[in-house]
């Protein structure tokens, strides 16, 4: 009886690139944005805006160039990331254009389109110039030094609307904290990938929480003190909450210890309470949050938060319709801090839920890339970049709906702000690079000593 020769296992099927799916979704995203642009024109002026073709062509060209860059340099990237970013950016342009019609002396939509084009250009440059995300790990300390310089630079410039978060040079102004958050994510990912073992398994035990050794605990306390320092000197609650929350989330993901979440929340709460009690600007925002209708009762008219709540209430379930709301009554920040109120009033709860689902899907796809990547730095970087978007959406949405005190940050892709939209396009570019590495065929070579281990349970 002749023994049969064992047949070799069939090769694993190559993962689908799904670039055709991405292109189809991009077409839908552009068409939805153009439809919104037309709807605003019909509602406010009774006619299709004369520059509709130019707006659609511009957004479509930017989307096509970004798609070609992804098809060429990141063929296995997640097909949902780019279309979601284009759709959110397009909706933001529509909302800003709608508010421009109420403020003829302050037209922001064309400038926002220019910033969006710059963001897409950096997106393409990142896709072309960064063949492997692990290259960024070499520049961890350069990143943190640059981030600290950017965070501290606005202290030297005059305050704008009570906060020192802007750098103004002539007619040009930008918010350096937006760029610093990406650099901090790179540093945190590199630091935690190199020290996760010491953070998780060394040091003394305090009740059920095992504290790390002092040499690795130092950076944690330094980050906390820095966040409080930024809050005090720049009067910016949002930035300090964002990058401290970012570090705590990444620390938990790296070590798997729930205790870090508790410690982070306690430290953040203690710092916010102290500064909220002592710093007049932050204290004023806390008072507005505790009683948003106090100015009405005092006969001074509704404040911005009260007007925002009125806008959400007016929108109801289905909204008043694009171009038919009155959110412009909110005041000078209606195109930036409070643009979500315009979406809530004119698109209603249904439209607002759709926007939140888009953000949730964008964040979830970033987390998914982090789960698949084998190298610790890449996994942590994907989690960090996705958490930036998640935390920012929560902080802004919570502020304008009265859930938490206002922070003065920009809603990703929606709000007016060149620094914000450019930075968010860079974040999407890095997530696309990470997702391409995660979905590419063949095992990804993991660097020695940086493969993520099973998280610790119960601590």
Residue pairs with C-beta under 8 A, 6 or more apart in sequence:
12 441
14 441
15 76
15 439
15 440
15 441
17 75
17 76
18 79
19 67
19 70
19 71
19 75
19 79
21 79
22 67
22 70
22 79
22 80
22 82
22 83
23 67
25 79
25 80
25 83
26 63
26 64
26 67
26 82
26 83
26 86
28 83
28 87
29 63
29 83
29 84
29 86
29 87
29 90
30 56
30 59
30 60
30 63
30 86
30 90
32 87
32 90
32 91
33 56
33 59
33 86
33 87
33 90
33 91
33 93
33 94
34 52
34 55
34 56
34 59
34 90
36 90
36 91
36 94
36 322
37 49
37 52
37 55
37 56
37 93
37 94
37 97
38 48
38 49
38 52
39 321
39 322
39 323
40 49
40 94
40 97
40 98
40 101
40 322
40 323
41 47
41 48
41 49
41 52
41 323
42 48
42 323
43 321
43 322
43 323
43 324
44 98
44 101
44 323
45 101
49 55
49 97
55 93
55 113
58 113
58 117
59 86
59 89
59 90
59 93
59 113
62 86
62 116
62 117
62 120
63 82
63 86
65 120
65 124
66 82
66 86
66 120
66 123
66 124
67 82
69 123
69 124
69 127
69 128
70 77
70 82
70 127
70 432
72 127
73 127
73 128
73 131
74 127
74 432
74 433
74 435
74 436
75 436
76 435
76 436
76 439
76 440
76 441
77 432
77 433
77 435
77 436
77 439
78 365
78 368
78 369
78 431
78 432
78 435
78 439
80 361
80 362
80 365
81 362
81 365
81 366
81 428
81 431
81 432
81 435
82 428
82 432
84 358
84 361
84 362
85 362
85 413
85 424
85 425
85 428
87 358
88 355
88 358
88 359
88 362
88 412
88 413
88 414
89 116
89 119
89 413
89 421
91 343
91 355
91 413
91 414
92 112
92 339
92 411
92 413
92 414
92 415
92 421
93 109
93 112
93 113
93 116
94 322
95 335
95 339
95 342
95 343
95 414
96 108
96 109
96 112
96 335
96 339
96 416
97 109
98 322
98 323
98 342
98 346
99 108
99 327
99 328
99 334
99 335
99 339
99 342
100 106
100 107
100 108
100 109
101 323
102 328
103 328
108 335
108 416
111 418
112 416
112 418
112 421
114 418
115 417
115 418
115 421
115 422
116 421
116 425
118 418
118 422
119 421
119 422
119 423
119 424
119 425
119 426
120 425
122 422
122 425
122 426
122 429
123 425
123 426
123 428
123 429
126 426
126 429
126 430
126 433
127 429
127 432
127 433
130 136
130 429
130 430
130 433
132 437
133 377
133 378
133 381
133 430
133 433
133 434
133 437
134 375
134 377
134 378
134 447
136 143
136 186
136 190
136 377
136 381
137 186
137 189
137 190
137 193
137 377
139 186
140 186
140 187
140 190
140 191
141 187
143 183
143 184
143 186
143 187
143 190
144 183
144 184
144 187
146 180
146 183
147 180
147 181
147 183
147 184
147 187
148 180
148 226
150 176
150 177
150 179
150 180
150 183
151 176
151 177
151 180
151 226
151 230
151 239
152 233
153 167
153 176
154 164
154 165
154 166
154 167
154 175
154 176
154 177
154 234
155 164
155 233
155 234
157 164
157 166
157 167
157 168
158 164
158 168
159 235
160 166
160 168
161 332
161 333
161 408
162 235
162 281
163 234
163 235
163 236
163 281
163 408
164 233
164 234
164 235
164 236
165 175
165 177
165 234
165 236
165 239
165 408
166 173
166 174
166 175
167 173
167 174
167 175
167 176
174 418
174 419
175 410
175 417
175 419
175 420
176 419
177 236
177 239
178 410
178 417
178 419
178 420
178 422
178 423
179 419
179 423
180 243
181 239
181 242
181 243
181 246
181 388
181 423
182 385
182 388
182 423
182 426
182 427
182 430
184 243
184 246
184 247
185 246
185 250
185 381
185 384
185 385
185 388
186 381
188 246
188 247
188 250
188 380
188 384
189 250
189 377
189 378
189 380
189 381
189 384
190 377
191 219
192 199
192 250
192 251
192 254
192 376
192 380
193 254
193 375
193 376
193 377
193 380
193 450
194 450
195 216
196 254
196 255
196 376
198 212
198 213
198 215
198 216
199 212
199 216
199 251
199 254
199 255
200 212
200 254
200 255
200 256
200 257
200 456
201 210
202 212
202 213
202 216
203 210
203 211
203 212
203 213
203 214
203 216
203 217
204 210
204 211
205 211
208 259
208 459
209 257
209 259
209 262
209 263
209 459
210 257
210 259
210 459
211 217
212 220
220 247
220 251
223 243
223 244
223 247
224 244
224 267
224 268
224 271
227 240
227 241
227 243
227 244
227 268
227 271
228 240
228 271
228 274
228 275
230 236
230 239
230 240
231 237
231 239
231 240
231 271
231 272
231 275
231 279
231 282
232 275
232 279
235 279
235 281
235 282
236 407
236 408
237 272
237 275
237 276
237 282
237 285
237 405
237 407
237 408
238 395
238 396
238 399
238 407
238 408
238 409
239 409
240 271
241 268
241 272
241 391
241 395
241 407
242 388
242 391
242 392
242 395
242 409
244 264
244 267
244 268
245 264
245 268
245 387
245 391
246 384
246 387
246 388
246 391
247 264
248 260
248 261
248 263
248 264
248 265
248 268
249 383
249 384
249 387
249 391
250 380
250 383
250 384
250 387
251 260
251 264
252 258
252 260
252 261
252 264
253 370
253 379
253 380
253 383
254 376
254 380
254 452
255 455
255 456
256 454
256 455
256 456
256 457
257 455
257 456
257 459
258 458
258 459
259 459
275 282
276 282
276 283
276 286
276 405
277 283
282 405
285 405
285 406
285 407
286 405
287 294
288 294
288 303
288 305
288 405
288 406
289 305
289 402
289 404
289 405
289 406
292 303
292 305
292 306
292 309
292 402
293 302
293 306
295 301
295 302
295 303
295 306
296 302
296 306
302 310
304 330
304 331
304 333
304 337
304 338
304 406
305 400
305 402
305 406
307 327
307 329
307 330
307 331
307 338
307 341
308 327
308 330
308 338
308 341
308 400
308 401
308 402
309 401
309 402
311 325
311 326
311 327
311 330
311 341
311 342
311 344
311 345
312 341
312 344
312 345
312 401
314 320
314 325
314 326
314 345
315 325
315 344
315 345
315 346
315 347
315 348
315 349
315 352
316 348
316 349
317 348
317 349
317 350
318 348
318 349
318 350
318 351
319 325
319 344
319 345
319 346
319 347
319 348
319 349
319 350
319 351
320 345
320 346
320 348
321 346
322 346
322 347
323 346
324 346
325 342
325 345
325 346
326 345
327 334
327 338
327 341
327 342
327 345
327 346
328 334
330 338
330 341
333 408
334 341
334 342
335 415
335 416
336 410
336 415
336 416
336 417
337 396
337 399
337 400
337 406
337 408
337 409
337 410
337 415
338 400
339 411
339 414
339 415
339 416
340 352
340 355
340 396
340 397
340 400
340 411
340 414
341 400
343 351
343 352
343 355
343 414
344 351
344 352
347 354
347 355
355 414
356 393
356 397
359 389
359 390
359 393
359 412
362 386
362 389
362 428
363 386
363 387
363 389
363 390
364 386
365 431
365 435
366 382
366 383
366 385
366 386
366 389
366 431
366 434
366 435
367 382
367 383
367 386
368 435
368 438
369 382
369 431
369 434
369 435
369 437
369 438
369 439
370 378
370 379
370 380
370 381
370 382
370 383
370 386
370 434
370 438
371 379
372 438
372 439
373 379
373 382
373 434
373 437
373 438
373 444
374 443
374 444
374 446
374 451
374 452
375 444
375 446
375 447
375 450
375 451
376 450
376 451
376 452
377 447
377 450
378 434
378 437
378 438
379 452
381 430
381 434
382 431
382 434
382 435
382 438
385 427
385 430
385 431
385 434
386 431
388 427
389 412
389 424
389 427
392 409
392 411
392 412
393 411
393 412
395 404
395 407
395 409
396 407
396 409
396 410
396 411
396 415
397 403
397 411
398 404
399 405
399 406
399 407
399 409
400 406
410 416
410 417
410 420
412 420
412 424
413 421
413 424
437 444
438 444
